[in-house]
Amino acid sequence: MEERKANISFPKSGNGIGARIVLSVPLLKKLGITQEERAVIVTYDEENGIITIRKEK
C-alpha cells in the first residue's frame, strides 16, 4: 500500500467555496486515469473515516 501526504485547497467557486485535492500523476497512472478517461467513483466509509477513489468502469 502506498501512502502520500496531500493538502485540500478551498478555492472560491461562483457564490460559494469548492474543495479540491491534488493527486500525483504517477498515482493517477497506476489507477489508469488519463485526461481522456478521468471519471472516478469516490466512496466515503463513515464508520472508518476512509475515502476511496476508483476509476469508473
HTML snippet that shows the backbone in 3Dmol.js (N, CA, C, O; Angstrom):
<script src="https://3Dmol.org/build/3Dmol-min.js"></script>
<div id="view" style="width:600px;height:400px;position:relative"></div>
<script>
const pdb = `
ATOM      1  N   MET A   1       0.850  -1.175   0.000  1.00  0.00           N
ATOM      2  CA  MET A   1       0.000   0.000   0.000  1.00  0.00           C
ATOM      3  C   MET A   1       0.897   1.240   0.000  1.00  0.00           C
ATOM      4  O   MET A   1       1.885   1.314   0.731  1.00  0.00           O
ATOM      5  N   GLU A   2       0.533   2.190  -0.822  1.00  0.00           N
ATOM      6  CA  GLU A   2       1.299   3.430  -0.931  1.00  0.00           C
ATOM      7  C   GLU A   2       0.573   4.547  -0.191  1.00  0.00           C
ATOM      8  O   GLU A   2      -0.650   4.665  -0.267  1.00  0.00           O
ATOM      9  N   GLU A   3       1.337   5.359   0.523  1.00  0.00           N
ATOM     10  CA  GLU A   3       0.737   6.463   1.279  1.00  0.00           C
ATOM     11  C   GLU A   3       1.464   7.756   0.931  1.00  0.00           C
ATOM     12  O   GLU A   3       2.694   7.794   0.894  1.00  0.00           O
ATOM     13  N   ARG A   4       0.706   8.804   0.678  1.00  0.00           N
ATOM     14  CA  ARG A   4       1.269  10.120   0.387  1.00  0.00           C
ATOM     15  C   ARG A   4       0.487  11.176   1.134  1.00  0.00           C
ATOM     16  O   ARG A   4      -0.708  11.022   1.386  1.00  0.00           O
ATOM     17  N   LYS A   5       1.177  12.259   1.487  1.00  0.00           N
ATOM     18  CA  LYS A   5       0.504  13.400   2.101  1.00  0.00           C
ATOM     19  C   LYS A   5      -0.083  14.267   1.003  1.00  0.00           C
ATOM     20  O   LYS A   5       0.500  14.388  -0.074  1.00  0.00           O
ATOM     21  N   ALA A   6      -1.230  14.867   1.266  1.00  0.00           N
ATOM     22  CA  ALA A   6      -1.862  15.775   0.313  1.00  0.00           C
ATOM     23  C   ALA A   6      -2.566  16.870   1.090  1.00  0.00           C
ATOM     24  O   ALA A   6      -2.941  16.683   2.248  1.00  0.00           O
ATOM     25  N   ASN A   7      -2.740  18.004   0.452  1.00  0.00           N
ATOM     26  CA  ASN A   7      -3.488  19.103   1.058  1.00  0.00           C
ATOM     27  C   ASN A   7      -4.760  19.341   0.265  1.00  0.00           C
ATOM     28  O   ASN A   7      -4.797  19.115  -0.945  1.00  0.00           O
ATOM     29  N   ILE A   8      -5.779  19.786   0.930  1.00  0.00           N
ATOM     30  CA  ILE A   8      -7.030  20.140   0.283  1.00  0.00           C
ATOM     31  C   ILE A   8      -7.072  21.656   0.184  1.00  0.00           C
ATOM     32  O   ILE A   8      -6.840  22.359   1.167  1.00  0.00           O
ATOM     33  N   SER A   9      -7.374  22.158  -1.026  1.00  0.00           N
ATOM     34  CA  SER A   9      -7.496  23.602  -1.204  1.00  0.00           C
ATOM     35  C   SER A   9      -8.981  23.956  -1.278  1.00  0.00           C
ATOM     36  O   SER A   9      -9.809  23.131  -1.667  1.00  0.00           O
ATOM     37  N   PHE A  10      -9.299  25.171  -0.907  1.00  0.00           N
ATOM     38  CA  PHE A  10     -10.673  25.643  -0.877  1.00  0.00           C
ATOM     39  C   PHE A  10     -10.810  26.906  -1.722  1.00  0.00           C
ATOM     40  O   PHE A  10     -10.897  28.006  -1.176  1.00  0.00           O
ATOM     41  N   PRO A  11     -10.832  26.762  -3.055  1.00  0.00           N
ATOM     42  CA  PRO A  11     -10.944  27.938  -3.923  1.00  0.00           C
ATOM     43  C   PRO A  11     -12.379  28.467  -3.958  1.00  0.00           C
ATOM     44  O   PRO A  11     -13.338  27.721  -3.757  1.00  0.00           O
ATOM     45  N   LYS A  12     -12.504  29.770  -4.216  1.00  0.00           N
ATOM     46  CA  LYS A  12     -13.834  30.353  -4.386  1.00  0.00           C
ATOM     47  C   LYS A  12     -14.413  29.829  -5.688  1.00  0.00           C
ATOM     48  O   LYS A  12     -13.719  29.746  -6.701  1.00  0.00           O
ATOM     49  N   SER A  13     -15.690  29.476  -5.651  1.00  0.00           N
ATOM     50  CA  SER A  13     -16.360  28.905  -6.815  1.00  0.00           C
ATOM     51  C   SER A  13     -17.719  29.571  -6.972  1.00  0.00           C
ATOM     52  O   SER A  13     -18.673  29.210  -6.283  1.00  0.00           O
ATOM     53  N   GLY A  14     -17.810  30.539  -7.875  1.00  0.00           N
ATOM     54  CA  GLY A  14     -19.085  31.235  -8.051  1.00  0.00           C
ATOM     55  C   GLY A  14     -19.444  31.989  -6.791  1.00  0.00           C
ATOM     56  O   GLY A  14     -18.720  32.892  -6.371  1.00  0.00           O
ATOM     57  N   ASN A  15     -20.566  31.618  -6.186  1.00  0.00           N
ATOM     58  CA  ASN A  15     -21.034  32.275  -4.964  1.00  0.00           C
ATOM     59  C   ASN A  15     -20.607  31.555  -3.695  1.00  0.00           C
ATOM     60  O   ASN A  15     -20.913  32.014  -2.594  1.00  0.00           O
ATOM     61  N   GLY A  16     -19.905  30.436  -3.827  1.00  0.00           N
ATOM     62  CA  GLY A  16     -19.521  29.663  -2.650  1.00  0.00           C
ATOM     63  C   GLY A  16     -18.053  29.283  -2.676  1.00  0.00           C
ATOM     64  O   GLY A  16     -17.229  29.927  -3.325  1.00  0.00           O
ATOM     65  N   ILE A  17     -17.758  28.228  -1.959  1.00  0.00           N
ATOM     66  CA  ILE A  17     -16.392  27.725  -1.876  1.00  0.00           C
ATOM     67  C   ILE A  17     -16.414  26.259  -2.291  1.00  0.00           C
ATOM     68  O   ILE A  17     -17.278  25.499  -1.854  1.00  0.00           O
ATOM     69  N   GLY A  18     -15.463  25.861  -3.137  1.00  0.00           N
ATOM     70  CA  GLY A  18     -15.318  24.470  -3.538  1.00  0.00           C
ATOM     71  C   GLY A  18     -14.179  23.835  -2.760  1.00  0.00           C
ATOM     72  O   GLY A  18     -13.548  24.484  -1.925  1.00  0.00           O
ATOM     73  N   ALA A  19     -13.922  22.586  -3.031  1.00  0.00           N
ATOM     74  CA  ALA A  19     -12.807  21.887  -2.389  1.00  0.00           C
ATOM     75  C   ALA A  19     -12.125  21.012  -3.433  1.00  0.00           C
ATOM     76  O   ALA A  19     -12.794  20.373  -4.245  1.00  0.00           O
ATOM     77  N   ARG A  20     -10.789  20.983  -3.411  1.00  0.00           N
ATOM     78  CA  ARG A  20     -10.007  20.188  -4.361  1.00  0.00           C
ATOM     79  C   ARG A  20      -8.855  19.509  -3.641  1.00  0.00           C
ATOM     80  O   ARG A  20      -8.280  20.041  -2.691  1.00  0.00           O
ATOM     81  N   ILE A  21      -8.544  18.330  -4.122  1.00  0.00           N
ATOM     82  CA  ILE A  21      -7.363  17.631  -3.634  1.00  0.00           C
ATOM     83  C   ILE A  21      -6.508  17.278  -4.852  1.00  0.00           C
ATOM     84  O   ILE A  21      -7.035  16.808  -5.861  1.00  0.00           O
ATOM     85  N   VAL A  22      -5.224  17.495  -4.768  1.00  0.00           N
ATOM     86  CA  VAL A  22      -4.319  17.227  -5.878  1.00  0.00           C
ATOM     87  C   VAL A  22      -3.701  15.841  -5.682  1.00  0.00           C
ATOM     88  O   VAL A  22      -3.164  15.527  -4.619  1.00  0.00           O
ATOM     89  N   LEU A  23      -3.791  15.022  -6.731  1.00  0.00           N
ATOM     90  CA  LEU A  23      -3.192  13.691  -6.711  1.00  0.00           C
ATOM     91  C   LEU A  23      -2.022  13.681  -7.681  1.00  0.00           C
ATOM     92  O   LEU A  23      -2.068  14.355  -8.710  1.00  0.00           O
ATOM     93  N   SER A  24      -0.992  12.941  -7.375  1.00  0.00           N
ATOM     94  CA  SER A  24       0.203  12.907  -8.222  1.00  0.00           C
ATOM     95  C   SER A  24      -0.077  12.169  -9.532  1.00  0.00           C
ATOM     96  O   SER A  24      -0.914  11.268  -9.588  1.00  0.00           O
ATOM     97  N   VAL A  25       0.635  12.569 -10.575  1.00  0.00           N
ATOM     98  CA  VAL A  25       0.488  11.918 -11.883  1.00  0.00           C
ATOM     99  C   VAL A  25       0.876  10.431 -11.818  1.00  0.00           C
ATOM    100  O   VAL A  25       0.171   9.609 -12.402  1.00  0.00           O
ATOM    101  N   PRO A  26       1.969  10.050 -11.131  1.00  0.00           N
ATOM    102  CA  PRO A  26       2.277   8.612 -11.042  1.00  0.00           C
ATOM    103  C   PRO A  26       1.137   7.795 -10.401  1.00  0.00           C
ATOM    104  O   PRO A  26       0.860   6.674 -10.829  1.00  0.00           O
ATOM    105  N   LEU A  27       0.494   8.350  -9.398  1.00  0.00           N
ATOM    106  CA  LEU A  27      -0.631   7.650  -8.765  1.00  0.00           C
ATOM    107  C   LEU A  27      -1.797   7.536  -9.740  1.00  0.00           C
ATOM    108  O   LEU A  27      -2.416   6.476  -9.837  1.00  0.00           O
ATOM    109  N   LEU A  28      -2.106   8.609 -10.461  1.00  0.00           N
ATOM    110  CA  LEU A  28      -3.186   8.573 -11.442  1.00  0.00           C
ATOM    111  C   LEU A  28      -2.903   7.557 -12.538  1.00  0.00           C
ATOM    112  O   LEU A  28      -3.816   6.873 -13.000  1.00  0.00           O
ATOM    113  N   LYS A  29      -1.646   7.454 -12.959  1.00  0.00           N
ATOM    114  CA  LYS A  29      -1.269   6.461 -13.970  1.00  0.00           C
ATOM    115  C   LYS A  29      -1.511   5.050 -13.453  1.00  0.00           C
ATOM    116  O   LYS A  29      -2.001   4.190 -14.184  1.00  0.00           O
ATOM    117  N   LYS A  30      -1.163   4.812 -12.179  1.00  0.00           N
ATOM    118  CA  LYS A  30      -1.397   3.490 -11.579  1.00  0.00           C
ATOM    119  C   LYS A  30      -2.883   3.155 -11.542  1.00  0.00           C
ATOM    120  O   LYS A  30      -3.263   1.992 -11.673  1.00  0.00           O
ATOM    121  N   LEU A  31      -3.727   4.175 -11.365  1.00  0.00           N
ATOM    122  CA  LEU A  31      -5.173   3.973 -11.334  1.00  0.00           C
ATOM    123  C   LEU A  31      -5.776   3.874 -12.734  1.00  0.00           C
ATOM    124  O   LEU A  31      -6.948   3.528 -12.884  1.00  0.00           O
ATOM    125  N   GLY A  32      -4.974   4.177 -13.760  1.00  0.00           N
ATOM    126  CA  GLY A  32      -5.469   4.138 -15.137  1.00  0.00           C
ATOM    127  C   GLY A  32      -6.285   5.366 -15.495  1.00  0.00           C
ATOM    128  O   GLY A  32      -7.105   5.321 -16.412  1.00  0.00           O
ATOM    129  N   ILE A  33      -6.069   6.462 -14.780  1.00  0.00           N
ATOM    130  CA  ILE A  33      -6.812   7.701 -15.025  1.00  0.00           C
ATOM    131  C   ILE A  33      -5.981   8.594 -15.943  1.00  0.00           C
ATOM    132  O   ILE A  33      -4.818   8.881 -15.662  1.00  0.00           O
ATOM    133  N   THR A  34      -6.598   9.029 -17.047  1.00  0.00           N
ATOM    134  CA  THR A  34      -5.935   9.895 -18.007  1.00  0.00           C
ATOM    135  C   THR A  34      -6.796  11.135 -18.233  1.00  0.00           C
ATOM    136  O   THR A  34      -7.892  11.246 -17.684  1.00  0.00           O
ATOM    137  N   GLN A  35      -6.292  12.067 -19.045  1.00  0.00           N
ATOM    138  CA  GLN A  35      -7.078  13.258 -19.352  1.00  0.00           C
ATOM    139  C   GLN A  35      -8.328  12.893 -20.137  1.00  0.00           C
ATOM    140  O   GLN A  35      -9.348  13.573 -20.024  1.00  0.00           O
ATOM    141  N   GLU A  36      -8.266  11.831 -20.930  1.00  0.00           N
ATOM    142  CA  GLU A  36      -9.426  11.400 -21.714  1.00  0.00           C
ATOM    143  C   GLU A  36     -10.386  10.547 -20.885  1.00  0.00           C
ATOM    144  O   GLU A  36     -11.603  10.665 -21.027  1.00  0.00           O
ATOM    145  N   GLU A  37      -9.844   9.693 -20.027  1.00  0.00           N
ATOM    146  CA  GLU A  37     -10.656   8.809 -19.176  1.00  0.00           C
ATOM    147  C   GLU A  37     -10.452   9.212 -17.727  1.00  0.00           C
ATOM    148  O   GLU A  37      -9.640   8.617 -17.018  1.00  0.00           O
ATOM    149  N   ARG A  38     -11.192  10.225 -17.287  1.00  0.00           N
ATOM    150  CA  ARG A  38     -10.955  10.798 -15.962  1.00  0.00           C
ATOM    151  C   ARG A  38     -12.112  10.628 -14.984  1.00  0.00           C
ATOM    152  O   ARG A  38     -12.067  11.166 -13.877  1.00  0.00           O
ATOM    153  N   ALA A  39     -13.143   9.888 -15.375  1.00  0.00           N
ATOM    154  CA  ALA A  39     -14.283   9.668 -14.479  1.00  0.00           C
ATOM    155  C   ALA A  39     -13.889   8.705 -13.355  1.00  0.00           C
ATOM    156  O   ALA A  39     -13.306   7.652 -13.610  1.00  0.00           O
ATOM    157  N   VAL A  40     -14.209   9.071 -12.125  1.00  0.00           N
ATOM    158  CA  VAL A  40     -13.905   8.235 -10.967  1.00  0.00           C
ATOM    159  C   VAL A  40     -15.136   8.103 -10.073  1.00  0.00           C
ATOM    160  O   VAL A  40     -16.080   8.887 -10.171  1.00  0.00           O
ATOM    161  N   ILE A  41     -15.108   7.117  -9.217  1.00  0.00           N
ATOM    162  CA  ILE A  41     -16.123   6.916  -8.192  1.00  0.00           C
ATOM    163  C   ILE A  41     -15.453   7.204  -6.848  1.00  0.00           C
ATOM    164  O   ILE A  41     -14.424   6.609  -6.528  1.00  0.00           O
ATOM    165  N   VAL A  42     -16.027   8.103  -6.071  1.00  0.00           N
ATOM    166  CA  VAL A  42     -15.499   8.444  -4.745  1.00  0.00           C
ATOM    167  C   VAL A  42     -16.483   7.901  -3.707  1.00  0.00           C
ATOM    168  O   VAL A  42     -17.672   8.216  -3.739  1.00  0.00           O
ATOM    169  N   THR A  43     -15.975   7.090  -2.796  1.00  0.00           N
ATOM    170  CA  THR A  43     -16.797   6.466  -1.760  1.00  0.00           C
ATOM    171  C   THR A  43     -16.276   6.886  -0.394  1.00  0.00           C
ATOM    172  O   THR A  43     -15.067   6.904  -0.160  1.00  0.00           O
ATOM    173  N   TYR A  44     -17.197   7.224   0.509  1.00  0.00           N
ATOM    174  CA  TYR A  44     -16.805   7.589   1.874  1.00  0.00           C
ATOM    175  C   TYR A  44     -17.370   6.558   2.846  1.00  0.00           C
ATOM    176  O   TYR A  44     -18.583   6.356   2.906  1.00  0.00           O
ATOM    177  N   ASP A  45     -16.503   5.916   3.597  1.00  0.00           N
ATOM    178  CA  ASP A  45     -16.892   4.957   4.634  1.00  0.00           C
ATOM    179  C   ASP A  45     -16.972   5.728   5.954  1.00  0.00           C
ATOM    180  O   ASP A  45     -15.955   5.984   6.599  1.00  0.00           O
ATOM    181  N   GLU A  46     -18.186   6.089   6.339  1.00  0.00           N
ATOM    182  CA  GLU A  46     -18.388   6.905   7.549  1.00  0.00           C
ATOM    183  C   GLU A  46     -17.886   6.214   8.813  1.00  0.00           C
ATOM    184  O   GLU A  46     -17.312   6.857   9.692  1.00  0.00           O
ATOM    185  N   GLU A  47     -18.100   4.925   8.899  1.00  0.00           N
ATOM    186  CA  GLU A  47     -17.727   4.175  10.096  1.00  0.00           C
ATOM    187  C   GLU A  47     -16.226   4.224  10.364  1.00  0.00           C
ATOM    188  O   GLU A  47     -15.795   4.363  11.508  1.00  0.00           O
ATOM    189  N   ASN A  48     -15.419   4.106   9.275  1.00  0.00           N
ATOM    190  CA  ASN A  48     -13.971   4.073   9.419  1.00  0.00           C
ATOM    191  C   ASN A  48     -13.283   5.367   9.012  1.00  0.00           C
ATOM    192  O   ASN A  48     -12.070   5.495   9.176  1.00  0.00           O
ATOM    193  N   GLY A  49     -14.044   6.339   8.480  1.00  0.00           N
ATOM    194  CA  GLY A  49     -13.471   7.610   8.063  1.00  0.00           C
ATOM    195  C   GLY A  49     -12.499   7.470   6.905  1.00  0.00           C
ATOM    196  O   GLY A  49     -11.459   8.129   6.877  1.00  0.00           O
ATOM    197  N   ILE A  50     -12.842   6.598   5.932  1.00  0.00           N
ATOM    198  CA  ILE A  50     -11.954   6.331   4.806  1.00  0.00           C
ATOM    199  C   ILE A  50     -12.625   6.768   3.504  1.00  0.00           C
ATOM    200  O   ILE A  50     -13.779   6.427   3.245  1.00  0.00           O
ATOM    201  N   ILE A  51     -11.887   7.526   2.687  1.00  0.00           N
ATOM    202  CA  ILE A  51     -12.337   7.911   1.360  1.00  0.00           C
ATOM    203  C   ILE A  51     -11.606   7.023   0.362  1.00  0.00           C
ATOM    204  O   ILE A  51     -10.384   6.885   0.416  1.00  0.00           O
ATOM    205  N   THR A  52     -12.370   6.422  -0.554  1.00  0.00           N
ATOM    206  CA  THR A  52     -11.808   5.558  -1.585  1.00  0.00           C
ATOM    207  C   THR A  52     -12.087   6.180  -2.947  1.00  0.00           C
ATOM    208  O   THR A  52     -13.203   6.624  -3.216  1.00  0.00           O
ATOM    209  N   ILE A  53     -11.065   6.211  -3.812  1.00  0.00           N
ATOM    210  CA  ILE A  53     -11.213   6.704  -5.170  1.00  0.00           C
ATOM    211  C   ILE A  53     -10.885   5.562  -6.107  1.00  0.00           C
ATOM    212  O   ILE A  53      -9.823   4.950  -5.995  1.00  0.00           O
ATOM    213  N   ARG A  54     -11.800   5.263  -7.045  1.00  0.00           N
ATOM    214  CA  ARG A  54     -11.535   4.229  -8.039  1.00  0.00           C
ATOM    215  C   ARG A  54     -12.015   4.700  -9.395  1.00  0.00           C
ATOM    216  O   ARG A  54     -12.933   5.513  -9.499  1.00  0.00           O
ATOM    217  N   LYS A  55     -11.384   4.182 -10.427  1.00  0.00           N
ATOM    218  CA  LYS A  55     -11.748   4.564 -11.789  1.00  0.00           C
ATOM    219  C   LYS A  55     -13.127   4.010 -12.125  1.00  0.00           C
ATOM    220  O   LYS A  55     -13.447   2.864 -11.811  1.00  0.00           O
ATOM    221  N   GLU A  56     -13.940   4.849 -12.773  1.00  0.00           N
ATOM    222  CA  GLU A  56     -15.256   4.393 -13.230  1.00  0.00           C
ATOM    223  C   GLU A  56     -15.056   3.429 -14.394  1.00  0.00           C
ATOM    224  O   GLU A  56     -14.225   3.673 -15.268  1.00  0.00           O
ATOM    225  N   LYS A  57     -15.805   2.351 -14.406  1.00  0.00           N
ATOM    226  CA  LYS A  57     -15.665   1.332 -15.469  1.00  0.00           C
ATOM    227  C   LYS A  57     -16.397   1.723 -16.712  1.00  0.00           C
ATOM    228  O   LYS A  57     -16.382   0.983 -17.696  1.00  0.00           O
TER     229      LYS A  57
END
`;
const viewer = $3Dmol.createViewer("view");
viewer.addModel(pdb, "pdb");
viewer.setStyle({}, {cartoon: {color: "spectrum"}});
viewer.zoomTo();
viewer.render();
</script>
